[in-house]
Amino acid sequence: MTSNEQGSESKTAKQSVDQGRRSILAGAATATVVGAATAIGNSALAATQEAKAAYADPVTPGLPKIDMQIIPGRTALVVVDPQIDFLDEKGVAWGVVGESVTEQGVVDNLERLFIAAKSVNMPVVVSPHYYYPQDHKWKFEGTLERVMHDIKMFERKDPLNLDGFAGSGADWMPQYKKYIEDGETIVCSPHKVYGPEQNDLVLQLRKIGIDNVILSGMSANLCVESHMRELLETGFEVAVVRDATAGAKVPEGDGYLAALINFRMIANAVWWTDEAVKRISQSG
């Protein structure tokens, strides 16, 4: 087989996979919420086999196995930064996170979590990331803060002005809007660096009696890991959904792998989306 033939075959295979993904999600969108949770609560949309092998858990773990229970009424799904700039090919961060997002199946896996949580009336809380003009007047920045500001990530005109917001990099991924904008999902004030210390996530969770958090979103070793650490420090149990997050891959290192190591060492539980969806669906 020539290189041109191989390239054509690879392109055809990719188109077939992409079309299959669209068909599955289109079917789920027309089903009831409970039916959709069942329809996509399988491994078809999870991380690729190559990614599972590359980031497999150790055959002989050196750490104890800890787990977290889902307690109805006291457990919430928290989604960090489910926004276009991270998760869409046209997003400004796609060049560094796109490979990991694709490997882990993050876009679809987050939707599976939204559907599963909604099917059992589990509280869903979103912690977004926005930058306003005043944030660009800061006198100092960390490395990736500088990058985010330079590429105008999560840009908004100001806290009260939504001109140009719809469809921008700061907006929700379109397929998540029906879950986030259903009048039930709690959307927190924005976090500004990585963790939720400067927004009202902890307050919102405490005010609705939440003790246990299922954590997902973007990006793995930055905002998600920072949220995990702060939630643990403030007395929550946290289960991280490992293939519902992804990280930047840059010459300095693989952000997803760095986060996964710390998830294993710090979180109360580390689940695949398949397991999380199953547990959530059975908790209703």
C-alpha positions in Angstrom: 0.0 0.0 0.0 1.4 3.4 -0.9 1.6 6.3 1.5 -1.2 8.1 -0.3 -3.4 5.1 -0.1 -2.6 4.7 3.6 -3.4 8.4 4.2 -6.7 8.0 2.3 -7.6 4.9 4.3 -6.7 6.7 7.6 -8.8 9.7 6.6 -11.8 7.5 5.7 -11.5 5.6 9.0 -11.4 8.9 11.0 -14.5 10.2 9.1 -16.3 6.9 9.9 -15.5 7.2 13.6 -16.5 10.9 13.7 -19.8 10.1 11.9 -20.5 7.2 14.3 -19.9 9.6 17.2 -22.3 12.1 15.8 -25.0 9.5 15.2 -24.7 8.1 18.7 -25.0 11.6 20.3 -27.8 12.6 17.9 -29.8 9.5 19.0 -29.2 10.3 22.6 -30.4 13.9 22.2 -33.8 12.6 21.0 -34.3 10.2 23.8 -35.5 10.9 27.3 -32.9 11.9 29.8 -33.0 8.5 31.5 -33.0 6.7 28.2 -30.1 8.7 27.0 -28.1 7.9 30.2 -28.6 4.3 29.4 -27.8 4.7 25.7 -24.5 6.3 26.2 -23.5 4.7 29.5 -21.0 2.4 27.8 -17.4 2.4 26.7 -18.1 3.4 23.1 -17.4 7.0 23.8 -14.7 6.7 26.5 -11.0 7.1 26.2 -9.3 5.4 23.3 -7.7 2.0 23.9 -4.3 3.6 23.1 -4.8 6.2 25.8 -6.0 3.6 28.3 -2.8 1.7 27.7 -0.5 4.7 27.8 -2.0 5.9 31.1 -2.9 2.6 32.6 -2.8 2.1 36.4 0.2 0.2 37.7 -0.2 -3.5 37.6 1.0 -3.7 41.2 -0.1 -0.5 43.0 2.0 0.8 45.9 -0.8 2.8 47.4 -4.0 1.6 49.2 -7.3 1.6 47.3 -9.6 4.3 48.6 -13.1 4.9 47.3 -16.0 7.4 47.6 -19.7 6.6 47.9 -22.4 8.5 46.1 -24.9 9.7 48.7 -28.2 10.9 47.2 -28.8 14.5 48.2 -25.2 15.0 49.4 -23.3 14.4 46.3 -22.9 16.8 43.3 -21.3 16.7 39.9 -18.8 19.6 39.6 -17.7 20.6 36.0 -14.8 23.0 35.6 -14.4 25.1 32.5 -16.7 23.3 30.0 -16.0 26.0 27.5 -15.1 26.4 23.9 -11.6 27.7 24.3 -10.6 24.3 25.9 -12.9 21.8 24.2 -13.5 22.9 20.6 -11.1 22.8 17.7 -11.6 26.5 17.2 -10.7 27.2 20.8 -7.5 29.2 21.5 -6.1 26.4 23.7 -6.8 23.6 21.3 -3.2 23.5 19.9 -1.9 22.3 23.2 -4.8 20.4 24.8 -6.5 19.0 21.7 -4.5 15.8 21.5 -5.3 15.0 25.1 -8.9 16.0 24.9 -9.3 13.7 21.9 -7.4 10.8 23.4 -9.6 10.8 26.6 -12.9 11.4 24.8 -13.5 14.4 27.1 -16.1 16.2 25.1 -18.4 13.2 24.9 -17.6 12.0 28.4 -18.6 15.3 30.0 -21.9 15.1 28.2 -22.4 11.6 29.5 -21.8 12.9 33.1 -24.3 15.7 32.6 -27.0 13.3 31.3 -26.4 10.8 34.1 -26.6 13.5 36.8 -29.7 15.0 35.4 -31.4 11.6 35.1 -31.3 11.2 38.9 -31.7 14.9 39.8 -28.1 15.1 41.2 -27.0 18.7 41.7 -24.8 19.9 38.9 -22.4 22.8 39.6 -20.3 24.6 37.0 -17.2 26.6 37.9 -16.3 28.7 34.9 -13.2 30.7 33.9 -13.7 34.3 32.6 -11.3 37.2 32.1 -12.4 40.8 32.0 -10.4 43.9 30.9 -9.4 44.7 34.5 -7.7 41.3 34.8 -5.2 42.3 32.1 -4.0 45.1 34.4 -2.5 42.6 36.9 1.1 43.5 37.7 2.4 39.9 37.7 1.4 36.5 36.3 2.4 32.9 36.5 3.6 31.1 33.4 0.3 29.8 32.1 -1.6 32.9 33.3 0.7 34.8 30.9 -0.2 32.4 28.1 -3.9 32.6 28.8 -3.9 36.4 28.8 -1.7 36.6 25.7 -4.0 34.3 23.7 -7.1 36.1 25.0 -8.5 32.9 26.6 -12.0 33.1 28.1 -12.3 36.8 27.2 -15.4 38.8 28.1 -16.1 42.5 27.8 -17.0 42.9 31.4 -19.0 41.1 34.1 -22.4 42.6 32.9 -21.9 42.8 29.2 -22.7 39.7 27.1 -22.1 41.4 23.7 -20.1 38.9 21.6 -20.3 36.2 24.3 -22.5 33.7 22.5 -20.3 31.3 20.5 -17.1 32.9 21.8 -14.3 31.0 23.4 -15.7 31.8 26.9 -19.1 30.3 26.0 -20.2 26.8 26.9 -19.7 24.0 24.4 -23.0 24.1 22.4 -23.9 20.5 23.3 -23.8 21.3 27.0 -26.1 24.3 26.9 -29.3 22.3 27.3 -27.9 20.9 30.6 -26.3 24.1 32.0 -29.1 26.4 31.0 -32.0 24.3 32.2 -32.7 26.5 35.2 -31.4 23.9 37.7 -27.6 23.9 37.2 -25.7 26.2 39.5 -23.2 28.4 37.6 -20.7 29.8 40.0 -18.9 33.2 39.8 -15.7 32.8 37.8 -12.5 31.5 39.2 -9.5 33.6 38.1 -6.3 31.6 38.3 -6.8 27.8 38.7 -8.6 27.0 42.0 -12.0 28.0 43.4 -10.6 30.0 46.3 -11.8 33.3 44.6 -15.2 32.1 43.5 -18.3 30.9 45.3 -18.1 27.2 44.5 -17.6 26.0 48.1 -20.3 28.3 49.4 -22.8 27.0 46.8 -22.0 23.4 47.6 -22.2 24.0 51.4 -25.5 25.8 51.0 -27.2 22.8 49.3 -25.7 20.3 51.8 -23.1 18.7 49.6 -20.3 16.6 51.2 -19.1 14.5 48.2 -18.0 15.9 44.8 -17.6 14.1 41.5 -15.1 16.3 39.7 -14.6 16.7 36.0 -13.7 19.3 33.3 -10.6 21.2 32.2 -7.8 21.2 32.5 -6.3 18.3 34.4 -3.2 19.6 36.1 -4.3 23.2 36.4 -7.9 24.0 37.2 -9.2 20.5 37.9 -6.3 19.6 40.2 -6.5 23.0 42.0 -10.2 22.5 42.5 -9.6 19.0 43.9 -7.0 20.3 46.3 -9.2 23.1 47.6 -12.3 21.0 47.9 -10.3 18.4 49.9 -8.8 21.1 52.1 -12.3 22.4 52.9 -13.7 19.1 54.0 -15.2 17.5 50.9 -14.7 14.0 49.6 -13.7 14.1 45.9 -13.8 11.5 43.1 -12.1 12.6 40.0 -13.3 11.3 36.6 -10.1 10.6 34.9 -11.3 10.5 31.3 -13.5 13.5 31.7 -10.5 15.8 31.9 -7.3 16.4 29.8 -4.2 18.4 29.9 -1.7 20.3 27.7 1.1 18.5 26.0 4.1 20.8 25.6 7.9 20.4 25.5 7.9 20.9 29.3 5.8 17.8 29.8 2.4 16.1 29.7 0.0 17.9 31.9 -2.5 15.0 31.9 0.0 12.5 33.2 1.2 15.0 35.9 -2.4 15.4 37.0 -3.2 11.7 36.9 -0.3 11.0 39.3 -1.6 13.5 41.8 -5.2 12.3 41.4 -4.1 8.8 42.4 -2.2 10.2 45.4 -4.6 12.7 46.7 -8.3 12.1 45.6 -10.7 10.0 47.5 -11.4 8.1 44.3 -10.4 8.1 40.6 -13.0 6.7 38.3 -13.5 6.2 34.6 -16.5 7.8 33.0 -18.1 4.4 32.5 -17.9 3.7 36.3 -19.0 7.2 37.2 -22.1 7.0 34.9 -23.0 3.6 36.3 -22.7 4.7 39.9 -24.6 7.9 39.3 -27.4 6.2 37.4 -27.8 3.5 40.2 -27.9 6.2 42.9 -31.3 7.5 41.9 
